[in-house]
Amino acid sequence: MKKDTKIVHAGRHPEQYHGAVNPPVYHVSTVTYPSVAAMTEAERKPYDGMRYGRYGTPTSFALEEAIAILEGGYRTISTASGLAAITGTLTALLKSGDHVLMVDTVYFPTRRFCTEHLKRCGIETTFYDPSIGAGISALMRPETRVVFVEAPGSLTFEMQDIPAIATVAHAGGAIVVMDNTWATPLFFKPFEKGVDISLQAATKFIVGHSDAMLGLITCATEELWHVVKSSIAHFGVCAGSEEVYLGLRGLRTLSVRLRQHQESGLALASWLAARPEVLRVMHPALPGDPGHALWKRDFSGACGLFGFELAPCPEAAVNAFIDGLEHFGLGYSWGGYESLIIPTSDGIKRTAKPWRGDGPTLRIHTGLEDPSDLIEDLAKGFDRLAAKK
Ligand SMILES: *Cc1c(COP(=O)(O)O)cnc(C)c1O
């Protein structure tokens, strides 16, 4: 089955729901049993079948089954948000005295979780340059338990040589965890590249409509799945029933949406790259981007999220550029049908390799509007920027 067909079929069992195409939303806390024997029997396999709302329902099982098939892993766990998938995975795998190698360009809340919360638990994090590749061997320690990758990097979109890093990590006995939100399971196959656990902020492209918070953790093996699933269940950070349903609903159109996000995103990125006001565009699918060769080797597509740097100009000029935009919402998150923009200069936190930029940086999420309307909107923004220079 090709991936567009798989995305339609994965995790669907209409025969279990009177022929309905989609599973119902199970609103569940209590699950009752016909006998003590049945109750005891269910507890032997605590995470299979419905036992208590916190551990999963047929709605969450359907989404988890579909994502495991698409990511190509053993089994998936749904969580209350993308960040809960990240923190839930790290806390499941790590104990006091362990060491984490974390990519310097990681999503900022992941960085903060390491430097504030893992640190408090006696777990040390070393941030590494995203371009390190096999050179990561110099940073490995006997107690290095997790090597965390995210490509492209948050806000600045650097690529990583994930297979090279995974080979070194595995030789040192570490587990490779990847935040695969940008590429989604459609454009990067984590388990073919050496990743052991793949994370999705499903809030972004999988939900796809800016209306729910949802995280997904997919594990390569039954052993890892059991460790992470037990921990998530013990912490109680399960996903809500409606959210899981919205994830399942969004998933079915992910492929066609992403195709358009990719095409329109590249149109905007190329147009911006040719503007005199723009110093550089950070988009690994653009030929000439420093990460292009790695992207081309390992990824089969790009979403519409990318960054760009303006030639130095006053803050008031950047604000005038953003504030008058008609089609770009000013807001966090991404992956919905609508375009978004944010200034990112203050958000770029790096310690392993300081960010060297001359001008203000911004990030665009390209939505599903007609790209010519988006370009016209940006062109007017540059007129406002020029007027404030
Ligand atoms: C948004 C995001 C997250 C967190 O997801 P939430 O659902 O907002 O908690 C994690 N990683 C990346 C790369 C993200 O963009």
The ligand as an ORCA input file, in Angstrom:
! r2SCAN-3c Opt
* xyz 0 1
  C       4.522     22.829     19.344
  C       5.663     21.907     19.439
  C       5.777     21.034     20.499
  C       4.806     21.020     21.649
  O       3.527     20.659     21.268
  P       2.246     21.137     22.119
  O       1.178     20.273     21.617
  O       2.065     22.593     21.808
  O       2.551     20.903     23.563
  C       6.830     20.164     20.502
  N       7.742     20.149     19.522
  C       7.674     20.985     18.481
  C       8.707     20.916     17.419
  C       6.634     21.892     18.404
  O       6.580     22.745     17.395
*
